[in-house]
Amino acid sequence: MDEKWKDFILCAAGGWFGLHKFREGETVWGVCYLLTVGLLLTGWLRDCYDYFQVAKGLQPPIPKRVKRALRAVGDPALPLPVYDPGPVLLAEGEKCHFSARAKRRVESAQAETQGAPQVFLRGMLVITDQRAVFAASRGGFDVKLEAIEKLDCASRYFFLQTREERYALKCREARYAWQTLQRILHERGEEGKTAQEI
């Protein structure tokens, strides 16, 4: 049986008391699930849905070693992890330090005036040591790190501000994307562009 399906079965069978969280090394969340019966079953149901999506191949899995590496992003003594950039072609010597599926929130004049629902464009967020890229069939962007004026992070949103535009991206790993880009800018001597996490 595939490892992804085993993870889903483990979550479905024992997730209500945090078994899958303990297995991932997230002890604090495991205890929270144990004491609150899977955060009143809603957290458990959401995790079951996420694991099912991963098992069906609809979402790329986040390997445990990647989660640990992303937690280490804040430690300047450790090198930044290097990942497969997915659909983005890298220049000679360019390294990808973050890659995840994301949705770009697009603001429109109609949405602001008429209260229309927000529009999200699906794609892949890739952060390298030279640029931040949102690869998508439409609404994609490729921003050099020098052009970034400000970074913000709030819950599952990651914000990039350039002189011309503000990009709002929604992804599960928004905080890690923010930390990775913040560290890259810090190492390049451009730390004044970063903002505190909201």
GROMACS elastic network, one bead per residue, 0.5 to 0.9 nm:
[ bonds ]
;  ai    aj funct       b0    kb
    1     4     6  0.84807   500
    1     5     6  0.68832   500
    1     6     6  0.69407   500
    2     5     6  0.54265   500
    2     6     6  0.64421   500
    2     7     6  0.88664   500
    2    55     6  0.83713   500
    3     7     6  0.62397   500
    3     8     6  0.87111   500
    3    55     6  0.84603   500
    4     7     6  0.51124   500
    4     8     6  0.63524   500
    4     9     6  0.87909   500
    4    51     6  0.75078   500
    4    52     6  0.83923   500
    4    54     6  0.68254   500
    4    56     6  0.84974   500
    4    61     6  0.82756   500
    5     9     6  0.61606   500
    5    10     6  0.84781   500
    5    51     6  0.80268   500
    5    52     6  0.76808   500
    5    54     6  0.85407   500
    5    55     6  0.53713   500
    5    56     6  0.84187   500
    6     9     6  0.51318   500
    6    10     6  0.60509   500
    6    11     6  0.85339   500
    6    55     6  0.87530   500
    7    10     6  0.50841   500
    7    11     6  0.61424   500
    7    12     6  0.85822   500
    7    20     6  0.74341   500
    7    51     6  0.69012   500
    7    52     6  0.88940   500
    7    55     6  0.81970   500
    8    11     6  0.50958   500
    8    12     6  0.60687   500
    8    13     6  0.85272   500
    8    20     6  0.88503   500
    8    47     6  0.87539   500
    8    48     6  0.65055   500
    8    49     6  0.87079   500
    8    50     6  0.85806   500
    8    51     6  0.50160   500
    8    52     6  0.58838   500
    8    54     6  0.84437   500
    8    55     6  0.69367   500
    9    12     6  0.50101   500
    9    13     6  0.59204   500
    9    14     6  0.82667   500
    9    48     6  0.85741   500
    9    51     6  0.87234   500
    9    52     6  0.89130   500
   10    13     6  0.52582   500
   10    14     6  0.57461   500
   10    15     6  0.67848   500
   10    19     6  0.73140   500
   10    20     6  0.63607   500
   11    14     6  0.54440   500
   11    16     6  0.77091   500
   11    18     6  0.80103   500
   11    19     6  0.69416   500
   11    20     6  0.53383   500
   11    21     6  0.85769   500
   11    44     6  0.76590   500
   11    47     6  0.72106   500
   11    48     6  0.59703   500
   11    51     6  0.75141   500
   12    15     6  0.56507   500
   12    16     6  0.77365   500
   12    20     6  0.89849   500
   12    44     6  0.79411   500
   12    45     6  0.82081   500
   12    47     6  0.85327   500
   12    48     6  0.58048   500
   12    51     6  0.88794   500
   13    16     6  0.76906   500
   13    19     6  0.86940   500
   14    17     6  0.59042   500
   14    18     6  0.66073   500
   14    19     6  0.52748   500
   14    20     6  0.70495   500
   15    19     6  0.52382   500
   15    20     6  0.56260   500
   15    21     6  0.76511   500
   15    30     6  0.89478   500
   15    33     6  0.79070   500
   15    34     6  0.89329   500
   15    37     6  0.88522   500
   15    38     6  0.67257   500
   15    43     6  0.89592   500
   15    44     6  0.57192   500
   15    45     6  0.85288   500
   15    47     6  0.78965   500
   15    48     6  0.77815   500
   16    19     6  0.76323   500
   16    33     6  0.65442   500
   16    34     6  0.72313   500
   16    36     6  0.86694   500
   16    37     6  0.53973   500
   16    39     6  0.79820   500
   16    40     6  0.84758   500
   16    41     6  0.63397   500
   16    43     6  0.81886   500
   16    44     6  0.53563   500
   16    45     6  0.82656   500
   17    20     6  0.85722   500
   17    21     6  0.89764   500
   17    30     6  0.73024   500
   17    31     6  0.81244   500
   17    32     6  0.85617   500
   17    33     6  0.52640   500
   17    35     6  0.76075   500
   17    36     6  0.79781   500
   17    37     6  0.55255   500
   17    38     6  0.55673   500
   17    39     6  0.89586   500
   17    44     6  0.83923   500
   18    21     6  0.51729   500
   18    22     6  0.63681   500
   18    23     6  0.87098   500
   18    27     6  0.88178   500
   18    29     6  0.72734   500
   18    31     6  0.68838   500
   18    32     6  0.76344   500
   18    34     6  0.54834   500
   18    37     6  0.80658   500
   18    38     6  0.63764   500
   18    44     6  0.79936   500
   19    22     6  0.52741   500
   19    23     6  0.62855   500
   19    24     6  0.88261   500
   19    30     6  0.66808   500
   19    33     6  0.85678   500
   19    34     6  0.83661   500
   20    24     6  0.62798   500
   20    25     6  0.87620   500
   20    26     6  0.87227   500
   20    30     6  0.76094   500
   21    24     6  0.51413   500
   21    25     6  0.64047   500
   21    26     6  0.51695   500
   21    27     6  0.65847   500
   21    28     6  0.84356   500
   21    29     6  0.62175   500
   21    31     6  0.86094   500
   21    33     6  0.82270   500
   22    25     6  0.51109   500
   22    26     6  0.54997   500
   22    27     6  0.52170   500
   22    28     6  0.83897   500
   22    29     6  0.77797   500
   22    30     6  0.52012   500
   22    31     6  0.82185   500
   23    26     6  0.74677   500
   23    27     6  0.84739   500
   23    30     6  0.87356   500
   24    27     6  0.81804   500
   24    64     6  0.64670   500
   25    28     6  0.88024   500
   25    30     6  0.85233   500
   25    64     6  0.83201   500
   26    29     6  0.55498   500
   26    30     6  0.61533   500
   26    31     6  0.88487   500
   27    31     6  0.61786   500
   27    32     6  0.85724   500
   28    31     6  0.52474   500
   28    32     6  0.62851   500
   28    33     6  0.87327   500
   29    33     6  0.61028   500
   29    34     6  0.84507   500
   30    33     6  0.51615   500
   30    34     6  0.61046   500
   30    35     6  0.86752   500
   30    38     6  0.86572   500
   31    35     6  0.61058   500
   31    36     6  0.84912   500
   32    35     6  0.52680   500
   32    36     6  0.60159   500
   32    37     6  0.81451   500
   32    38     6  0.74545   500
   32    39     6  0.69803   500
   33    36     6  0.52228   500
   33    37     6  0.54144   500
   33    39     6  0.53692   500
   33    40     6  0.82314   500
   33    41     6  0.86617   500
   33    43     6  0.79766   500
   33    44     6  0.79581   500
   34    37     6  0.54624   500
   34    38     6  0.63895   500
   34    39     6  0.82232   500
   35    38     6  0.77925   500
   35    39     6  0.79915   500
   36    40     6  0.57002   500
   36    41     6  0.81602   500
   37    40     6  0.53392   500
   37    41     6  0.60687   500
   37    44     6  0.83114   500
   38    42     6  0.68278   500
   38    43     6  0.55942   500
   38    45     6  0.82636   500
   39    42     6  0.60846   500
   39    43     6  0.52928   500
   39    44     6  0.70213   500
   40    43     6  0.70819   500
   40    44     6  0.80524   500
   41    44     6  0.51075   500
   41    45     6  0.60981   500
   41    46     6  0.86006   500
   42    45     6  0.51215   500
   42    46     6  0.61451   500
   42    47     6  0.85647   500
   43    46     6  0.51178   500
   43    47     6  0.61211   500
   43    48     6  0.85705   500
   44    47     6  0.50747   500
   44    48     6  0.61089   500
   44    49     6  0.86191   500
   45    48     6  0.50092   500
   45    49     6  0.62209   500
   45    50     6  0.86717   500
   46    49     6  0.50797   500
   46    50     6  0.62336   500
   46    51     6  0.86657   500
   47    51     6  0.60436   500
   47    52     6  0.84107   500
   48    51     6  0.51844   500
   48    52     6  0.60466   500
   48    53     6  0.85833   500
   49    52     6  0.51033   500
   49    53     6  0.62003   500
   49    54     6  0.87248   500
   50    53     6  0.50878   500
   50    54     6  0.62972   500
   50    55     6  0.86365   500
   50    59     6  0.81425   500
   51    54     6  0.50623   500
   51    55     6  0.60642   500
   51    56     6  0.85978   500
   51    59     6  0.89717   500
   51    61     6  0.85573   500
   52    56     6  0.61261   500
   52    57     6  0.85495   500
   52    58     6  0.86711   500
   53    56     6  0.52276   500
   53    57     6  0.62689   500
   53    58     6  0.51748   500
   53    59     6  0.58113   500
   53    60     6  0.87267   500
   54    57     6  0.50125   500
   54    58     6  0.57507   500
   54    60     6  0.61251   500
   54    61     6  0.57350   500
   55    58     6  0.76252   500
   55    59     6  0.82235   500
   55    61     6  0.84109   500
   56    59     6  0.79608   500
   57    60     6  0.66829   500
   57    61     6  0.83457   500
   59   101     6  0.78489   500
   60   100     6  0.78820   500
   60   101     6  0.77105   500
   62    65     6  0.83700   500
   62    66     6  0.64312   500
   62    67     6  0.67862   500
   62   100     6  0.88003   500
   63    66     6  0.51951   500
   63    67     6  0.64479   500
   63    68     6  0.88250   500
   64    67     6  0.50442   500
   64    68     6  0.62766   500
   64    69     6  0.85757   500
   65    68     6  0.51006   500
   65    69     6  0.60992   500
   65    70     6  0.85741   500
   66    70     6  0.60062   500
   66    71     6  0.85221   500
   66    81     6  0.81095   500
   67    70     6  0.51075   500
   67    71     6  0.62530   500
   67    72     6  0.87354   500
   68    71     6  0.51151   500
   68    72     6  0.64341   500
   69    72     6  0.50402   500
   69    73     6  0.65963   500
   69    80     6  0.78612   500
   69    81     6  0.63370   500
   70    73     6  0.51419   500
   70    74     6  0.81379   500
   70    80     6  0.83533   500
   70    81     6  0.75749   500
   70    98     6  0.88012   500
   70   176     6  0.61888   500
   70   177     6  0.88074   500
   70   179     6  0.85066   500
   70   180     6  0.78728   500
   71    74     6  0.68064   500
   71    75     6  0.83778   500
   71   176     6  0.76389   500
   72    75     6  0.53424   500
   72    76     6  0.83476   500
   72    78     6  0.69575   500
   72    79     6  0.87003   500
   72    80     6  0.80775   500
   72    81     6  0.89168   500
   73    76     6  0.72532   500
   73    78     6  0.74858   500
   73    79     6  0.79548   500
   73    80     6  0.61892   500
   73    81     6  0.79473   500
   73   176     6  0.78165   500
   73   179     6  0.66501   500
   73   180     6  0.61093   500
   73   183     6  0.73311   500
   74    77     6  0.89411   500
   74    78     6  0.86003   500
   74   179     6  0.67536   500
   74   180     6  0.78703   500
   74   183     6  0.71693   500
   75    78     6  0.57899   500
   75    79     6  0.84105   500
   76    79     6  0.71331   500
   76    80     6  0.84350   500
   76   183     6  0.79559   500
   76   187     6  0.89100   500
   78    81     6  0.87818   500
   79    82     6  0.89780   500
   80    97     6  0.65137   500
   80   180     6  0.78848   500
   80   183     6  0.86969   500
   80   184     6  0.86280   500
   81    96     6  0.82900   500
   81    97     6  0.56978   500
   81    98     6  0.79780   500
   82    85     6  0.89687   500
   82    95     6  0.64440   500
   82    96     6  0.55176   500
   82    98     6  0.74225   500
   82   128     6  0.89262   500
   83    86     6  0.87308   500
   83    95     6  0.78360   500
   83    96     6  0.54732   500
   83    97     6  0.58013   500
   83    98     6  0.64817   500
   83    99     6  0.69291   500
   84    87     6  0.89832   500
   84    95     6  0.89048   500
   84    96     6  0.66453   500
   84    97     6  0.85375   500
   84    98     6  0.84696   500
   84    99     6  0.72597   500
   85    88     6  0.55541   500
   85    89     6  0.73231   500
   85    90     6  0.76980   500
   85    95     6  0.84303   500
   85    96     6  0.56962   500
   85    97     6  0.83180   500
   85    98     6  0.76954   500
   85    99     6  0.59861   500
   85   100     6  0.89655   500
   85   126     6  0.63037   500
   85   127     6  0.83223   500
   85   128     6  0.83939   500
   86    89     6  0.81451   500
   86    99     6  0.72913   500
   86   100     6  0.87839   500
   86   124     6  0.78854   500
   86   126     6  0.80749   500
   87   124     6  0.78657   500
   87   135     6  0.70894   500
   88   124     6  0.87927   500
   88   126     6  0.74844   500
   88   133     6  0.78207   500
   88   134     6  0.89142   500
   88   135     6  0.69447   500
   90    93     6  0.79321   500
   90    94     6  0.57535   500
   90    95     6  0.72967   500
   90    96     6  0.79227   500
   90   128     6  0.84433   500
   91    94     6  0.53057   500
   91    95     6  0.84928   500
   92    95     6  0.88178   500
   94   128     6  0.67516   500
   94   129     6  0.63854   500
   94   130     6  0.68570   500
   95   127     6  0.86798   500
   95   128     6  0.54304   500
   95   129     6  0.58680   500
   95   130     6  0.81208   500
   96    99     6  0.73302   500
   96   126     6  0.69772   500
   96   127     6  0.59156   500
   96   129     6  0.66886   500
   96   130     6  0.89533   500
   97   126     6  0.77443   500
   97   127     6  0.57741   500
   97   128     6  0.53313   500
   97   129     6  0.70452   500
   97   177     6  0.89918   500
   97   180     6  0.71750   500
   97   181     6  0.86189   500
   98   125     6  0.77122   500
   98   126     6  0.55468   500
   98   128     6  0.68748   500
   98   176     6  0.82666   500
   98   177     6  0.65310   500
   98   180     6  0.71465   500
   98   181     6  0.86226   500
   99   124     6  0.69792   500
   99   125     6  0.56712   500
   99   127     6  0.65176   500
   99   128     6  0.88570   500
   99   177     6  0.83945   500
  100   123     6  0.87687   500
  100   124     6  0.57145   500
  100   125     6  0.54646   500
  100   126     6  0.67472   500
  100   171     6  0.76187   500
  100   172     6  0.85337   500
  100   173     6  0.73799   500
  100   177     6  0.87698   500
  101   122     6  0.75979   500
  101   123     6  0.59316   500
  101   125     6  0.60063   500
  101   126     6  0.87397   500
  101   170     6  0.89568   500
  101   171     6  0.66626   500
  101   172     6  0.84465   500
  101   173     6  0.88955   500
  102   121     6  0.83882   500
  102   122     6  0.60861   500
  102   123     6  0.55453   500
  102   124     6  0.54578   500
  102   125     6  0.58895   500
  102   134     6  0.81534   500
  102   169     6  0.63833   500
  102   170     6  0.55727   500
  102   172     6  0.78535   500
  102   173     6  0.87617   500
  102   174     6  0.88037   500
  103   120     6  0.56546   500
  103   121     6  0.52516   500
  103   123     6  0.60171   500
  103   124     6  0.78539   500
  103   125     6  0.85162   500
  103   134     6  0.89690   500
  103   168     6  0.84485   500
  103   169     6  0.55425   500
  103   170     6  0.50666   500
  103   171     6  0.65027   500
  104   119     6  0.81847   500
  104   120     6  0.53177   500
  104   121     6  0.50447   500
  104   122     6  0.64708   500
  104   123     6  0.75747   500
  104   134     6  0.81645   500
  104   139     6  0.77244   500
  104   140     6  0.83971   500
  104   167     6  0.73077   500
  104   168     6  0.58196   500
  104   170     6  0.62592   500
  104   171     6  0.89236   500
  105   118     6  0.69088   500
  105   119     6  0.58487   500
  105   121     6  0.66112   500
  105   167     6  0.76065   500
  105   168     6  0.54513   500
  105   169     6  0.60354   500
  105   170     6  0.72860   500
  106   118     6  0.69675   500
  106   119     6  0.54198   500
  106   120     6  0.60976   500
  106   121     6  0.74278   500
  106   139     6  0.82537   500
  106   167     6  0.82133   500
  106   168     6  0.76232   500
  107   110     6  0.85744   500
  107   111     6  0.68242   500
  107   112     6  0.76181   500
  107   118     6  0.70331   500
  107   119     6  0.71802   500
  108   111     6  0.52111   500
  108   112     6  0.65417   500
  108   113     6  0.89234   500
  108   118     6  0.83429   500
  108   119     6  0.83310   500
  109   112     6  0.52764   500
  109   113     6  0.63573   500
  109   114     6  0.85085   500
  110   113     6  0.53328   500
  110   114     6  0.57148   500
  110   115     6  0.75064   500
  110   116     6  0.67178   500
  111   114     6  0.55626   500
  111   115     6  0.51112   500
  111   117     6  0.64317   500
  111   118     6  0.67453   500
  111   119     6  0.86496   500
  112   115     6  0.57321   500
  112   116     6  0.72055   500
  113   116     6  0.79207   500
  115   118     6  0.87059   500
  116   119     6  0.88662   500
  120   169     6  0.88666   500
  120   170     6  0.87508   500
  121   136     6  0.75273   500
  121   137     6  0.86109   500
  121   138     6  0.73347   500
  121   139     6  0.68117   500
  121   140     6  0.86244   500
  122   135     6  0.87267   500
  122   136     6  0.64339   500
  122   137     6  0.82523   500
  122   138     6  0.86509   500
  122   139     6  0.88700   500
  123   134     6  0.63759   500
  123   135     6  0.53988   500
  123   137     6  0.74714   500
  123   138     6  0.86797   500
  123   139     6  0.88516   500
  123   140     6  0.76466   500
  124   133     6  0.78847   500
  124   134     6  0.55048   500
  124   135     6  0.50919   500
  124   136     6  0.66062   500
  124   140     6  0.89610   500
  125   132     6  0.74264   500
  125   133     6  0.57917   500
  125   135     6  0.65098   500
  125   136     6  0.89847   500
  125   169     6  0.83782   500
  125   171     6  0.87213   500
  125   177     6  0.86865   500
  126   131     6  0.83470   500
  126   132     6  0.59159   500
  126   133     6  0.51022   500
  126   134     6  0.63476   500
  126   135     6  0.77222   500
  126   177     6  0.88316   500
  127   130     6  0.79590   500
  127   131     6  0.61243   500
  127   133     6  0.62968   500
  127   134     6  0.87841   500
  127   177     6  0.75991   500
  127   180     6  0.79720   500
  127   181     6  0.70422   500
  128   131     6  0.53544   500
  128   132     6  0.62785   500
  128   133     6  0.82251   500
  128   145     6  0.89821   500
  128   181     6  0.84057   500
  128   184     6  0.86002   500
  129   132     6  0.84678   500
  129   145     6  0.80260   500
  129   181     6  0.84186   500
  129   184     6  0.64561   500
  129   185     6  0.86561   500
  130   143     6  0.88073   500
  130   144     6  0.60865   500
  130   145     6  0.57832   500
  130   146     6  0.83349   500
  130   184     6  0.88364   500
  131   142     6  0.68645   500
  131   143     6  0.54793   500
  131   146     6  0.82432   500
  132   141     6  0.80801   500
  132   142     6  0.59547   500
  132   143     6  0.52472   500
  132   144     6  0.64202   500
  132   145     6  0.68132   500
  132   181     6  0.84024   500
  133   140     6  0.74664   500
  133   141     6  0.56661   500
  133   143     6  0.62634   500
  133   144     6  0.85850   500
  134   139     6  0.81586   500
  134   141     6  0.51755   500
  134   142     6  0.64850   500
  134   143     6  0.88010   500
  134   169     6  0.89029   500
  135   138     6  0.83565   500
  135   139     6  0.83060   500
  135   140     6  0.51442   500
  135   141     6  0.68095   500
  135   142     6  0.80536   500
  136   139     6  0.63717   500
  136   141     6  0.82520   500
  137   140     6  0.69845   500
  143   146     6  0.82786   500
  143   147     6  0.66251   500
  143   148     6  0.73950   500
  143   162     6  0.82763   500
  144   147     6  0.55140   500
  144   148     6  0.71586   500
  145   148     6  0.54242   500
  145   149     6  0.88229   500
  145   181     6  0.87953   500
  145   184     6  0.89744   500
  145   185     6  0.75436   500
  146   149     6  0.79959   500
  146   185     6  0.88821   500
  146   190     6  0.83075   500
  147   161     6  0.85413   500
  147   162     6  0.57270   500
  147   163     6  0.72329   500
  148   151     6  0.76757   500
  148   160     6  0.67889   500
  148   161     6  0.58379   500
  148   163     6  0.76190   500
  148   193     6  0.71386   500
  149   160     6  0.77938   500
  149   161     6  0.55102   500
  149   162     6  0.51499   500
  149   163     6  0.68304   500
  149   192     6  0.85416   500
  149   193     6  0.52466   500
  149   194     6  0.78986   500
  150   159     6  0.81081   500
  150   160     6  0.61446   500
  150   162     6  0.70241   500
  150   192     6  0.82871   500
  150   194     6  0.54096   500
  150   195     6  0.65736   500
  151   158     6  0.76671   500
  151   159     6  0.56751   500
  151   160     6  0.50239   500
  151   161     6  0.63008   500
  151   178     6  0.72234   500
  151   181     6  0.85126   500
  151   182     6  0.78267   500
  151   193     6  0.65873   500
  151   195     6  0.55244   500
  151   196     6  0.82757   500
  151   197     6  0.89001   500
  152   157     6  0.82922   500
  152   158     6  0.60605   500
  152   160     6  0.68070   500
  152   161     6  0.84664   500
  152   178     6  0.72039   500
  152   194     6  0.71234   500
  152   195     6  0.55418   500
  152   196     6  0.67311   500
  152   197     6  0.61461   500
  152   198     6  0.72522   500
  153   156     6  0.75884   500
  153   157     6  0.57550   500
  153   159     6  0.60804   500
  153   174     6  0.68416   500
  153   175     6  0.62821   500
  153   177     6  0.88924   500
  153   178     6  0.63299   500
  153   195     6  0.81820   500
  153   196     6  0.76695   500
  153   197     6  0.50859   500
  153   198     6  0.59108   500
  154   157     6  0.51469   500
  154   158     6  0.65895   500
  154   159     6  0.82941   500
  154   174     6  0.79931   500
  154   175     6  0.77852   500
  154   197     6  0.63916   500
  155   158     6  0.82263   500
  155   170     6  0.89960   500
  155   172     6  0.87394   500
  155   174     6  0.73901   500
  155   175     6  0.74328   500
  155   197     6  0.88339   500
  155   198     6  0.75961   500
  156   169     6  0.83026   500
  156   170     6  0.55790   500
  156   171     6  0.55811   500
  156   172     6  0.56140   500
  156   173     6  0.70266   500
  156   174     6  0.52517   500
  156   175     6  0.71724   500
  157   168     6  0.66769   500
  157   169     6  0.55403   500
  157   171     6  0.64418   500
  157   172     6  0.82631   500
  157   173     6  0.87982   500
  157   174     6  0.56555   500
  157   175     6  0.79423   500
  158   167     6  0.81653   500
  158   168     6  0.59817   500
  158   169     6  0.51212   500
  158   170     6  0.62658   500
  158   171     6  0.76400   500
  158   173     6  0.89028   500
  158   174     6  0.52105   500
  158   175     6  0.72054   500
  158   177     6  0.73784   500
  158   178     6  0.65183   500
  159   166     6  0.69635   500
  159   167     6  0.55636   500
  159   169     6  0.62198   500
  159   170     6  0.87723   500
  159   174     6  0.89598   500
  159   178     6  0.83236   500
  160   165     6  0.83330   500
  160   166     6  0.57074   500
  160   167     6  0.50647   500
  160   168     6  0.67240   500
  160   169     6  0.83151   500
  161   164     6  0.79959   500
  161   165     6  0.61165   500
  161   167     6  0.63181   500
  161   168     6  0.88394   500
  162   165     6  0.53679   500
  162   166     6  0.61780   500
  162   167     6  0.83142   500
  163   166     6  0.81772   500
  169   174     6  0.79125   500
  170   173     6  0.85650   500
  170   174     6  0.68203   500
  171   174     6  0.53079   500
  171   175     6  0.89186   500
  172   175     6  0.81237   500
  172   176     6  0.89648   500
  173   176     6  0.53155   500
  173   177     6  0.62491   500
  173   178     6  0.87085   500
  174   177     6  0.50721   500
  174   178     6  0.61616   500
  174   179     6  0.86165   500
  175   178     6  0.50681   500
  175   179     6  0.61393   500
  175   180     6  0.85584   500
  175   197     6  0.81103   500
  176   180     6  0.59600   500
  176   181     6  0.84893   500
  177   180     6  0.51383   500
  177   181     6  0.61456   500
  177   182     6  0.83766   500
  178   181     6  0.53153   500
  178   182     6  0.59204   500
  178   183     6  0.85496   500
  178   194     6  0.88930   500
  178   197     6  0.84381   500
  179   183     6  0.60906   500
  179   184     6  0.86137   500
  180   183     6  0.52255   500
  180   184     6  0.62617   500
  180   185     6  0.86885   500
  181   184     6  0.50495   500
  181   185     6  0.61291   500
  181   186     6  0.84445   500
  181   194     6  0.88281   500
  182   185     6  0.52349   500
  182   186     6  0.60842   500
  182   187     6  0.86761   500
  182   190     6  0.89176   500
  182   191     6  0.70829   500
  182   193     6  0.83756   500
  182   194     6  0.61985   500
  182   195     6  0.87862   500
  183   187     6  0.61184   500
  183   188     6  0.85428   500
  183   191     6  0.81144   500
  184   187     6  0.51745   500
  184   188     6  0.62644   500
  184   189     6  0.87175   500
  184   190     6  0.85986   500
  184   191     6  0.87606   500
  185   189     6  0.62045   500
  185   191     6  0.55294   500
  185   192     6  0.86531   500
  185   193     6  0.78700   500
  185   194     6  0.81141   500
  186   189     6  0.50496   500
  186   190     6  0.54679   500
  186   192     6  0.82502   500
  186   194     6  0.87253   500
  187   190     6  0.75236   500
  187   191     6  0.79474   500
  188   191     6  0.78547   500
  189   192     6  0.83329   500
  190   193     6  0.62676   500
  190   194     6  0.83416   500
  191   194     6  0.58698   500
  192   195     6  0.80871   500
  195   198     6  0.86716   500
